[in-house]
Amino acid sequence: MTQETQSPSKQKFTPTREKPYKFRKGQEVKIVFLDGKSIIGIVNQFSSYHIVLELEGKDDFVTVFKHAIKYILSKKSEIR
């Protein structure tokens, strides 16, 4: 039986996956940790497990592991 002749209930369902983040490289963000402390920086890179921030006024980079993040704030105009 080909896919065209199958009933809609028998066709394979493929969910669409949206990325759980709305920021991108070069964007300024404020990250609030689970203990309530926060850090502000510019996103340099990110993956499924961490975010690398460039701190303002410094030449340092900070790696933040996502399991320690409570939430991320960014400016709405920078998201799009």
MIDOSE-1310 file (N, C-alpha, C; in nm, 2 decimals, decimal comma, always signed):
residues 80
mtqe	+0,08/-0,12/+0,00/+0,00/+0,00/+0,00/+0,09/+0,12/+0,00; +0,07/+0,21/-0,09/+0,15/+0,33/-0,10/+0,10/+0,44/+0,00; +0,18/+0,54/+0,02/+0,14/+0,65/+0,12/+0,02/+0,73/+0,07; +0,00/+0,74/-0,06/-0,11/+0,82/-0,12/-0,24/+0,74/-0,09
tqsp	-0,24/+0,61/-0,09/-0,37/+0,54/-0,07/-0,40/+0,51/+0,08; -0,30/+0,54/+0,17/-0,33/+0,52/+0,31/-0,43/+0,62/+0,36; -0,50/+0,58/+0,46/-0,59/+0,68/+0,53/-0,51/+0,78/+0,61; -0,56/+0,90/+0,63/-0,48/+1,00/+0,71/-0,44/+0,95/+0,85
skqk	-0,51/+0,86/+0,91/-0,47/+0,82/+1,04/-0,36/+0,72/+1,03; -0,33/+0,66/+0,92/-0,22/+0,57/+0,90/-0,09/+0,64/+0,86; -0,10/+0,76/+0,81/+0,02/+0,83/+0,77/+0,12/+0,86/+0,88; +0,25/+0,86/+0,85/+0,35/+0,89/+0,96/+0,34/+1,03/+1,00
ftpt	+0,34/+1,06/+1,13/+0,34/+1,19/+1,19/+0,48/+1,24/+1,21; +0,52/+1,35/+1,16/+0,65/+1,41/+1,19/+0,63/+1,54/+1,26; +0,66/+1,55/+1,38/+0,64/+1,68/+1,46/+0,75/+1,78/+1,41; +0,71/+1,91/+1,42/+0,81/+2,01/+1,39/+0,87/+2,05/+1,52
rekp	+1,00/+2,07/+1,52/+1,07/+2,11/+1,64/+1,12/+2,25/+1,63; +1,07/+2,33/+1,73/+1,12/+2,47/+1,73/+1,23/+2,48/+1,83; +1,33/+2,57/+1,81/+1,44/+2,58/+1,90/+1,38/+2,65/+2,03; +1,43/+2,60/+2,15/+1,38/+2,65/+2,27/+1,43/+2,79/+2,31
ykfr	+1,51/+2,85/+2,23/+1,57/+2,98/+2,26/+1,54/+3,08/+2,16; +1,54/+3,20/+2,19/+1,50/+3,31/+2,10/+1,62/+3,41/+2,08; +1,74/+3,38/+2,12/+1,85/+3,47/+2,10/+1,94/+3,42/+2,00; +2,04/+3,50/+1,96/+2,13/+3,46/+1,86/+2,27/+3,53/+1,89
kgqe	+2,37/+3,49/+1,81/+2,50/+3,54/+1,83/+2,51/+3,69/+1,82; +2,58/+3,75/+1,91/+2,59/+3,90/+1,91/+2,49/+3,97/+1,98; +2,39/+3,90/+2,04/+2,28/+3,97/+2,11/+2,31/+3,98/+2,26; +2,27/+4,09/+2,32/+2,30/+4,11/+2,46/+2,18/+4,04/+2,54
vkiv	+2,22/+3,97/+2,64/+2,12/+3,89/+2,72/+2,16/+3,91/+2,87; +2,06/+3,89/+2,95/+2,07/+3,88/+3,10/+2,03/+3,74/+3,14; +2,12/+3,67/+3,20/+2,09/+3,53/+3,24/+2,07/+3,53/+3,39; +1,96/+3,48/+3,44/+1,93/+3,47/+3,58/+1,95/+3,32/+3,62
fldg	+2,03/+3,30/+3,72/+2,06/+3,16/+3,76/+1,95/+3,11/+3,87; +1,96/+2,98/+3,90/+1,86/+2,92/+3,99/+1,87/+2,98/+4,13; +1,99/+3,03/+4,17/+2,00/+3,09/+4,30/+1,97/+3,24/+4,31; +1,92/+3,30/+4,19/+1,88/+3,43/+4,19/+1,99/+3,53/+4,14
ksii	+2,11/+3,49/+4,13/+2,22/+3,58/+4,08/+2,20/+3,59/+3,93; +2,26/+3,70/+3,87/+2,24/+3,72/+3,73/+2,38/+3,77/+3,67; +2,38/+3,76/+3,54/+2,50/+3,80/+3,46/+2,45/+3,86/+3,33; +2,52/+3,97/+3,28/+2,48/+4,03/+3,16/+2,60/+4,02/+3,06
givn	+2,57/+3,98/+2,94/+2,68/+3,96/+2,84/+2,63/+3,95/+2,70; +2,72/+3,94/+2,61/+2,68/+3,92/+2,47/+2,71/+3,78/+2,43; +2,61/+3,72/+2,36/+2,62/+3,58/+2,32/+2,73/+3,56/+2,22; +2,82/+3,47/+2,25/+2,93/+3,45/+2,15/+2,90/+3,32/+2,08
qfss	+2,86/+3,21/+2,15/+2,82/+3,09/+2,09/+2,73/+3,01/+2,19; +2,65/+2,91/+2,13/+2,57/+2,83/+2,22/+2,55/+2,70/+2,16; +2,51/+2,60/+2,24/+2,48/+2,47/+2,20/+2,36/+2,41/+2,28; +2,34/+2,29/+2,27/+2,23/+2,23/+2,35/+2,26/+2,23/+2,50
yhiv	+2,38/+2,24/+2,54/+2,42/+2,23/+2,68/+2,47/+2,36/+2,75; +2,52/+2,45/+2,67/+2,59/+2,57/+2,73/+2,57/+2,69/+2,64; +2,60/+2,81/+2,70/+2,60/+2,94/+2,63/+2,74/+3,00/+2,67; +2,81/+3,06/+2,57/+2,93/+3,13/+2,60/+2,90/+3,28/+2,58
lele	+2,92/+3,35/+2,69/+2,90/+3,50/+2,69/+3,03/+3,57/+2,69; +3,03/+3,69/+2,62/+3,14/+3,78/+2,63/+3,10/+3,89/+2,72; +3,17/+3,91/+2,83/+3,13/+4,01/+2,93/+3,17/+4,15/+2,88; +3,08/+4,24/+2,91/+3,10/+4,38/+2,87/+3,21/+4,44/+2,95
gkdd	+3,29/+4,52/+2,88/+3,40/+4,59/+2,94/+3,52/+4,50/+2,97; +3,51/+4,37/+2,94/+3,62/+4,28/+2,97/+3,65/+4,20/+2,84; +3,77/+4,14/+2,84/+3,81/+4,05/+2,73/+3,78/+3,91/+2,76; +3,70/+3,88/+2,86/+3,68/+3,75/+2,91/+3,56/+3,69/+2,85
fvtv	+3,56/+3,55/+2,85/+3,44/+3,48/+2,81/+3,40/+3,39/+2,92; +3,27/+3,37/+2,94/+3,21/+3,29/+3,05/+3,13/+3,18/+2,98; +3,14/+3,06/+3,03/+3,06/+2,95/+2,98/+2,95/+2,93/+3,09; +2,83/+2,93/+3,05/+2,72/+2,91/+3,14/+2,65/+2,78/+3,09
fkha	+2,64/+2,69/+3,18/+2,57/+2,56/+3,15/+2,42/+2,58/+3,17; +2,34/+2,53/+3,07/+2,20/+2,56/+3,07/+2,12/+2,50/+3,19; +2,17/+2,39/+3,25/+2,10/+2,33/+3,36/+2,10/+2,42/+3,48; +2,19/+2,53/+3,48/+2,19/+2,62/+3,60/+2,11/+2,75/+3,57
ikyi	+2,04/+2,76/+3,46/+1,97/+2,88/+3,42/+1,83/+2,87/+3,47; +1,78/+2,98/+3,53/+1,64/+2,99/+3,56/+1,56/+3,05/+3,44; +1,61/+3,16/+3,39/+1,55/+3,22/+3,27/+1,65/+3,32/+3,21; +1,62/+3,36/+3,08/+1,71/+3,44/+3,00/+1,62/+3,56/+2,96
lskk	+1,68/+3,68/+2,98/+1,61/+3,81/+2,94/+1,68/+3,87/+2,82; +1,61/+3,91/+2,72/+1,67/+3,99/+2,61/+1,57/+4,09/+2,56; +1,62/+4,19/+2,49/+1,54/+4,30/+2,44/+1,45/+4,24/+2,33; +1,32/+4,28/+2,33/+1,23/+4,23/+2,23/+1,27/+4,27/+2,09
seir	+1,32/+4,39/+2,08/+1,36/+4,44/+1,94/+1,47/+4,36/+1,88; +1,56/+4,29/+1,97/+1,67/+4,22/+1,92/+1,64/+4,08/+1,88; +1,52/+4,03/+1,93/+1,48/+3,89/+1,90/+1,46/+3,86/+1,75; +1,39/+3,95/+1,68/+1,36/+3,93/+1,55/+1,47/+3,95/+1,45
